[in-house]
Amino acid sequence: MRSSATTTATFCATLVDEWLLCGVEHAVICPGSRSTPLAIAVADRAELKLHVFHDERSAAFAALGIAKASKKPAILLCTSGTAAVEFHAAVVEADHAQVPILVCTADRPPELQNVGAPQTINQQNLYGDSVRSFVNAPVAENRERNQWRVLARGAWQSSLGLNLNRSPGPVHMNLQFREPLIGVSENLPKQLKPVVAEVVRSRSIWKFDFIKRKEFLRLIKKQRVLVIAGADVSDVGALLQLANKMVWPVLADPRSGARIENNEVVISAMDSMLRDDQFAKSHQPEVILRFGAPLVSKVVNSWLTTSKATQIVVTATPVLIDPEQITKLHIVSNVNVISNWASKIDRFEDRSWLTSWSGAEARAQDAINSALINEVSLSEPAVARAMYRSIPDRSNLFVSSSMPIRD
């Protein structure tokens, strides 16, 4: 049962090499003994940005944030035992937020299971159905070296939802390591043929129903189309270009990246605008076209729910967030494809629908600015606006849940 430290080191180096080929850029590691082989393999690759955390829970949420911001799977590693349990909250968050993470937990070999060995618990399917796939990798053996890259590539694809036609999310790789844990890797197995994520996705879930396309084109010919830009919009520039062409107002969520200043179609103050009953009643749309996740605004979501408009949702994955069950048409696609479809119809010459929204946006922003300037004490909206105005371009600002993101 004695394994070779060289084989273990080569196995781990192969996993890391394959993930680098797939485009992985970040690794988050918690120090520990049993995870040493993979930790060394990660540290040996200067191409990876390495982040070390002593607390597993903090590490897991850091990996979640890194993967969400980069839109690429991040490696998350800890030792065996209850350390792996500390990842659970972030794994659940990653599941619901559709964020890809390669969760790697070190484990003891079979002979140390169920015999009272220290730092040993049952790590099989530890995170339940919160992961896209679970892989229990046995102690590495040299005769299976041709499968090591397949294992790494499969985990990466599953984290992006490419293997199962599912949304992106966490993948759990439980890696059994036998002592000695420190070795020197030999020549790695031959590299697999590179596969670009978008190519794989186009072969799997981006399949279009002709009937849905025909129905979509029929609906967007209506005059009062209102666009919702939620989180996870695939291409903000393409979305705003489409809206400008079609003369559609865009309600831009704070998380969408679509709140571009000096763009006529962008509506940011919709929460304040729709608190006015007269405006809310007079600006009922005929069609609501949502890209990505729902808005964070309770006011706007309540207004959308009570609307009699036909609601269309476009998402990059098959997962539909629709607790009110008001979506008539769900299209799994991206903004560029929808733009191509919309190019088949004529551009609207009547700008009155857009002008009524953009005019209200300008008046709302002026009113908000005036109110904040005249404040004698700090308020949450004032702090939010001051922070937004002061941070440099391309900076990252961490905002907590609930009201701050809405402000």
C-alpha positions as CSV (number, residue, x, y, z in Angstrom):
1,M,0.0,0.0,0.0
2,R,3.0,2.3,0.1
3,S,2.7,4.9,-2.6
4,S,5.5,6.7,-4.4
5,A,6.0,10.4,-3.4
6,T,7.2,10.9,-7.0
7,T,3.9,9.6,-8.4
8,T,1.9,11.8,-6.1
9,A,4.0,14.9,-6.9
10,T,3.6,14.2,-10.7
11,F,-0.1,13.6,-10.3
12,C,-0.6,17.0,-8.6
13,A,1.7,18.8,-11.0
14,T,-0.4,17.4,-13.9
15,L,-3.7,18.6,-12.4
16,V,-2.3,22.1,-12.0
17,D,-0.7,22.1,-15.4
18,E,-4.0,21.1,-17.0
19,W,-5.9,23.8,-15.1
20,L,-3.4,26.4,-16.3
21,L,-3.9,25.3,-19.9
22,C,-7.7,25.7,-19.3
23,G,-7.2,29.3,-18.2
24,V,-7.3,29.1,-14.4
25,E,-5.4,32.1,-12.9
26,H,-5.9,32.0,-9.1
27,A,-5.4,29.5,-6.3
28,V,-6.5,30.0,-2.7
29,I,-4.7,27.7,-0.2
30,C,-5.1,27.0,3.5
31,P,-2.0,25.6,5.2
32,G,-2.2,22.0,6.2
33,S,-0.2,18.8,6.2
34,R,-2.3,16.3,4.1
35,S,-2.7,18.9,1.3
36,T,1.0,19.4,0.9
37,P,1.5,17.7,-2.5
38,L,-1.1,19.8,-4.2
39,A,0.0,23.0,-2.3
40,I,3.5,22.5,-3.6
41,A,2.4,21.9,-7.1
42,V,0.4,25.2,-7.0
43,A,3.3,27.1,-5.5
44,D,5.7,25.8,-8.1
45,R,3.8,27.6,-10.9
46,A,4.5,31.3,-11.1
47,E,1.7,31.8,-13.6
48,L,-0.8,31.2,-10.8
49,K,-1.7,34.1,-8.5
50,L,-1.4,32.5,-5.0
51,H,-3.5,33.6,-2.0
52,V,-2.8,32.0,1.4
53,F,-5.4,32.1,4.2
54,H,-5.2,30.5,7.7
55,D,-8.9,30.4,8.1
56,E,-10.8,28.1,5.8
57,R,-14.1,29.9,5.8
58,S,-12.4,33.2,4.8
59,A,-10.4,31.4,2.1
60,A,-13.6,29.9,0.6
61,F,-15.3,33.2,0.4
62,A,-12.2,34.8,-1.1
63,A,-12.1,32.1,-3.8
64,L,-15.8,32.8,-4.4
65,G,-15.2,36.5,-4.9
66,I,-12.1,35.9,-7.1
67,A,-14.0,33.5,-9.3
68,K,-17.1,35.8,-9.5
69,A,-15.0,38.8,-10.5
70,S,-12.7,37.0,-13.0
71,K,-15.5,34.7,-14.3
72,K,-13.0,31.9,-14.3
73,P,-12.8,28.9,-11.9
74,A,-10.5,29.4,-8.9
75,I,-8.6,26.6,-7.1
76,L,-9.5,26.3,-3.4
77,L,-7.5,23.9,-1.3
78,C,-7.5,22.7,2.3
79,T,-6.2,19.7,4.4
80,S,-8.3,16.8,5.5
81,G,-10.9,16.6,8.3
82,T,-13.2,19.4,9.5
83,A,-11.2,22.0,7.6
84,A,-13.2,20.9,4.5
85,V,-16.4,21.5,6.4
86,E,-15.5,25.2,6.8
87,F,-15.8,25.6,3.0
88,H,-19.5,24.6,3.0
89,A,-21.1,28.0,3.3
90,A,-19.2,29.4,0.4
91,V,-19.8,26.3,-1.7
92,V,-23.6,26.8,-1.2
93,E,-23.2,30.5,-2.1
94,A,-21.3,29.6,-5.2
95,D,-24.0,27.1,-6.2
96,H,-26.8,29.6,-6.0
97,A,-24.7,32.4,-7.5
98,Q,-23.5,30.1,-10.3
99,V,-19.8,30.8,-9.6
100,P,-17.2,28.2,-10.7
101,I,-14.8,27.0,-8.0
102,L,-12.5,23.9,-8.1
103,V,-12.9,22.8,-4.4
104,C,-10.0,20.5,-3.6
105,T,-10.0,18.7,-0.2
106,A,-7.1,16.5,0.8
107,D,-8.1,13.2,2.4
108,R,-6.5,10.2,4.1
109,P,-6.0,6.9,2.2
110,P,-8.5,4.1,2.7
111,E,-6.5,2.3,5.4
112,L,-6.8,5.4,7.6
113,Q,-10.6,5.7,7.2
114,N,-12.9,4.6,10.0
115,V,-10.1,3.7,12.4
116,G,-9.9,6.8,14.5
117,A,-7.0,8.4,12.6
118,P,-6.6,12.2,13.3
119,Q,-8.1,14.8,11.0
120,T,-10.2,12.1,9.3
121,I,-13.9,12.4,8.6
122,N,-16.2,11.1,5.9
123,Q,-15.6,13.5,3.1
124,Q,-17.7,11.6,0.5
125,N,-20.3,14.0,-1.1
126,L,-19.5,16.4,1.7
127,Y,-21.3,19.3,0.0
128,G,-24.3,17.3,-1.3
129,D,-26.1,18.6,-4.4
130,S,-24.5,22.1,-4.0
131,V,-21.7,21.0,-6.3
132,R,-21.9,20.3,-10.1
133,S,-19.9,17.1,-9.6
134,F,-18.1,15.2,-6.9
135,V,-14.9,13.3,-7.7
136,N,-13.3,11.0,-5.2
137,A,-9.8,10.6,-6.5
138,P,-8.0,7.6,-5.0
139,V,-4.3,7.6,-4.2
140,A,-2.4,8.2,-7.5
141,E,-0.9,5.3,-9.3
142,N,1.5,5.6,-12.1
143,R,-0.4,3.1,-14.3
144,E,-3.3,5.6,-14.5
145,R,-1.2,8.6,-15.4
146,N,-3.0,8.9,-18.8
147,Q,-6.2,9.7,-17.0
148,W,-4.9,12.5,-14.8
149,R,-5.4,15.3,-17.4
150,V,-8.8,13.9,-18.2
151,L,-9.7,14.2,-14.5
152,A,-8.5,17.8,-14.3
153,R,-10.2,18.8,-17.6
154,G,-13.5,17.1,-16.5
155,A,-13.6,19.0,-13.2
156,W,-12.9,22.3,-15.0
157,Q,-15.6,21.7,-17.6
158,S,-18.1,20.7,-14.9
159,S,-17.4,23.9,-12.9
160,L,-18.4,25.9,-16.0
161,G,-21.5,23.7,-16.6
162,L,-20.1,22.5,-19.9
163,N,-20.4,18.7,-19.3
164,L,-24.0,18.5,-18.0
165,N,-25.7,21.5,-19.8
166,R,-26.0,23.1,-16.4
167,S,-25.0,26.5,-14.9
168,P,-21.5,27.2,-13.7
169,G,-20.8,26.3,-10.0
170,P,-18.5,24.6,-7.6
171,V,-16.9,21.1,-8.2
172,H,-15.6,19.0,-5.3
173,M,-12.4,17.0,-5.8
174,N,-11.6,14.8,-2.8
175,L,-8.0,13.8,-3.2
176,Q,-6.5,10.9,-1.2
177,F,-2.8,11.3,-0.4
178,R,-0.7,8.7,1.3
179,E,2.6,9.4,3.0
180,P,5.3,10.4,2.2
181,L,3.7,13.6,1.1
182,I,6.7,15.4,-0.4
183,G,8.3,14.3,-3.6
184,V,9.7,15.6,-6.9
185,S,7.6,15.4,-10.0
186,E,8.8,13.7,-13.2
187,N,7.8,14.3,-16.8
188,L,4.1,15.1,-17.0
189,P,1.6,13.1,-19.2
190,K,1.1,14.5,-22.7
191,Q,-1.1,17.5,-22.9
192,L,-4.7,17.2,-24.2
193,K,-6.0,19.2,-27.2
194,P,-6.9,22.7,-25.9
195,V,-10.6,23.4,-25.7
196,V,-11.9,26.9,-25.4
197,A,-14.9,27.3,-23.1
198,E,-17.0,29.1,-25.6
199,V,-16.5,26.4,-28.2
200,V,-17.6,23.7,-25.8
201,R,-20.6,25.7,-24.7
202,S,-21.7,26.4,-28.3
203,R,-21.8,22.6,-28.9
204,S,-23.9,22.0,-25.8
205,I,-26.4,24.5,-24.5
206,W,-26.5,27.3,-27.1
207,K,-29.0,25.5,-29.3
208,F,-31.9,27.6,-30.5
209,D,-35.5,26.7,-31.0
210,F,-36.8,28.2,-34.2
211,I,-40.2,28.6,-32.7
212,K,-38.8,30.6,-29.8
213,R,-36.9,32.9,-32.2
214,K,-40.1,33.5,-34.2
215,E,-42.1,34.3,-31.1
216,F,-39.3,36.6,-29.8
217,L,-39.2,38.6,-33.0
218,R,-43.0,38.9,-33.0
219,L,-43.0,40.3,-29.4
220,I,-40.2,42.8,-29.7
221,K,-42.0,44.6,-32.6
222,K,-44.2,46.2,-30.0
223,Q,-43.7,49.9,-29.2
224,R,-43.2,49.7,-25.5
225,V,-40.3,47.3,-24.9
226,L,-38.5,47.8,-21.6
227,V,-35.1,46.2,-21.1
228,I,-33.8,44.9,-17.7
229,A,-30.0,44.7,-17.3
230,G,-29.4,42.4,-14.4
231,A,-26.3,40.8,-13.0
232,D,-24.3,38.4,-15.3
233,V,-25.0,40.3,-18.5
234,S,-22.6,38.7,-21.0
235,D,-21.7,41.8,-23.0
236,V,-22.8,45.2,-21.6
237,G,-21.5,47.1,-24.7
238,A,-23.5,44.9,-27.0
239,L,-26.6,45.3,-24.9
240,L,-26.5,49.1,-24.8
241,Q,-25.8,49.2,-28.6
242,L,-28.9,47.0,-29.1
243,A,-31.0,49.2,-26.9
244,N,-29.8,52.4,-28.7
245,K,-30.6,50.9,-32.1
246,M,-34.1,49.7,-31.0
247,V,-34.8,52.9,-28.9
248,W,-35.4,50.8,-25.8
249,P,-34.9,52.2,-22.2
250,V,-32.7,50.0,-20.0
251,L,-33.3,49.7,-16.3
252,A,-29.7,49.1,-15.2
253,D,-29.0,47.1,-12.0
254,P,-26.1,48.2,-9.9
255,R,-24.4,44.8,-10.5
256,S,-24.9,44.8,-14.3
257,G,-22.0,47.1,-15.3
258,A,-24.5,48.9,-17.5
259,R,-24.8,52.1,-15.6
260,I,-22.9,54.1,-18.2
261,E,-23.1,57.9,-17.8
262,N,-24.3,60.1,-20.6
263,N,-26.1,57.2,-22.4
264,E,-29.7,58.1,-23.2
265,V,-31.0,54.6,-22.8
266,V,-29.6,53.9,-19.3
267,I,-32.0,54.4,-16.5
268,S,-30.4,54.2,-13.0
269,A,-32.9,56.0,-10.8
270,M,-35.8,53.7,-11.5
271,D,-36.3,52.9,-7.8
272,S,-37.1,56.5,-7.1
273,M,-39.1,57.1,-10.3
274,L,-41.4,54.1,-9.8
275,R,-42.3,55.2,-6.3
276,D,-44.4,57.8,-8.0
277,D,-47.7,56.2,-8.6
278,Q,-48.6,58.3,-11.6
279,F,-45.4,57.6,-13.3
280,A,-45.6,53.9,-12.6
281,K,-49.1,53.7,-14.0
282,S,-48.4,55.7,-17.1
283,H,-45.2,53.8,-18.0
284,Q,-46.5,50.3,-18.2
285,P,-44.5,48.4,-20.8
286,E,-46.0,45.9,-23.3
287,V,-42.9,43.7,-23.3
288,I,-40.2,43.3,-20.6
289,L,-36.9,41.9,-21.9
290,R,-34.6,40.9,-19.1
291,F,-30.9,39.9,-19.5
292,G,-29.3,38.1,-16.6
293,A,-30.6,37.9,-13.0
294,P,-33.5,39.9,-11.6
295,L,-32.9,43.4,-10.2
296,V,-32.0,44.0,-6.6
297,S,-34.7,46.7,-6.2
298,K,-37.8,45.5,-4.4
299,V,-39.7,48.5,-5.6
300,V,-39.0,47.8,-9.3
301,N,-39.4,44.0,-9.0
302,S,-42.8,44.5,-7.3
303,W,-43.8,46.8,-10.2
304,L,-42.6,44.3,-12.8
305,T,-44.5,41.5,-11.1
306,T,-47.9,43.3,-11.2
307,S,-47.3,44.4,-14.8
308,K,-49.4,42.8,-17.5
309,A,-46.5,42.9,-19.9
310,T,-45.2,39.8,-21.7
311,Q,-41.9,38.9,-19.9
312,I,-38.9,37.5,-21.8
313,V,-35.7,36.4,-20.0
314,V,-32.4,35.8,-21.7
315,T,-29.7,33.9,-19.7
316,A,-26.4,32.4,-20.5
317,T,-27.3,29.2,-18.7
318,P,-30.4,27.0,-18.5
319,V,-31.1,28.3,-14.9
320,L,-34.1,30.6,-14.7
321,I,-34.6,32.7,-11.6
322,D,-38.3,33.4,-11.6
323,P,-39.9,33.0,-8.2
324,E,-43.1,34.7,-9.3
325,Q,-43.4,32.4,-12.4
326,I,-44.2,35.3,-14.7
327,T,-41.8,34.5,-17.6
328,K,-43.5,33.7,-20.8
329,L,-40.3,33.0,-22.9
330,H,-36.9,31.9,-21.6
331,I,-34.1,32.0,-24.1
332,V,-30.7,30.4,-23.3
333,S,-28.4,32.6,-25.3
334,N,-26.3,35.7,-25.2
335,V,-26.6,39.4,-26.0
336,N,-24.8,39.1,-29.4
337,V,-27.2,36.4,-30.6
338,I,-30.2,38.4,-29.6
339,S,-28.8,41.5,-31.3
340,N,-28.4,39.4,-34.5
341,W,-32.1,38.3,-34.2
342,A,-33.2,41.9,-33.6
343,S,-31.4,43.1,-36.7
344,K,-34.0,41.3,-38.8
345,I,-36.6,43.9,-37.9
346,D,-36.8,47.6,-38.7
347,R,-35.6,50.3,-36.3
348,F,-38.2,52.3,-34.5
349,E,-38.5,56.0,-35.5
350,D,-40.8,57.0,-32.7
351,R,-38.6,57.9,-29.7
352,S,-41.4,59.0,-27.4
353,W,-41.2,55.9,-25.2
354,L,-37.5,56.2,-24.6
355,T,-37.7,60.0,-24.2
356,S,-40.3,59.8,-21.5
357,W,-38.0,57.5,-19.5
358,S,-34.8,59.4,-20.1
359,G,-36.4,62.7,-19.3
360,A,-37.7,61.3,-16.0
361,E,-34.2,59.9,-15.3
362,A,-32.6,63.3,-15.7
363,R,-35.2,64.9,-13.4
364,A,-34.8,62.2,-10.8
365,Q,-31.0,62.5,-10.8
366,D,-31.2,66.3,-10.4
367,A,-33.6,65.9,-7.5
368,I,-31.4,63.3,-5.8
369,N,-28.3,65.5,-6.3
370,S,-30.0,68.5,-4.8
371,A,-31.3,66.6,-1.8
372,L,-27.9,65.1,-1.1
373,I,-26.0,68.4,-1.5
374,N,-28.3,70.1,1.0
375,E,-28.0,67.3,3.6
376,V,-26.6,68.5,7.0
377,S,-25.7,64.9,8.1
378,L,-24.5,61.7,6.5
379,S,-26.9,59.2,4.9
380,E,-26.4,55.9,3.2
381,P,-27.2,57.2,-0.3
382,A,-24.8,60.2,0.2
383,V,-22.0,57.9,1.3
384,A,-22.7,55.5,-1.6
385,R,-22.6,58.3,-4.1
386,A,-19.5,59.9,-2.6
387,M,-17.6,56.6,-2.6
388,Y,-18.6,55.9,-6.2
389,R,-17.4,59.3,-7.3
390,S,-14.1,59.1,-5.5
391,I,-12.8,55.6,-6.5
392,P,-10.4,55.4,-9.4
393,D,-11.4,53.7,-12.7
394,R,-11.2,49.9,-12.8
395,S,-11.1,49.7,-9.0
396,N,-13.0,47.1,-7.0
397,L,-15.4,48.2,-4.2
398,F,-16.8,45.6,-1.9
399,V,-20.4,46.3,-0.9
400,S,-22.3,44.3,1.7
401,S,-25.8,42.9,1.2
402,S,-29.2,44.6,1.5
403,M,-29.5,48.4,1.4
404,P,-25.9,49.5,0.5
405,I,-26.0,47.8,-2.9
406,R,-29.4,49.3,-3.5
407,D,-28.2,52.8,-2.6
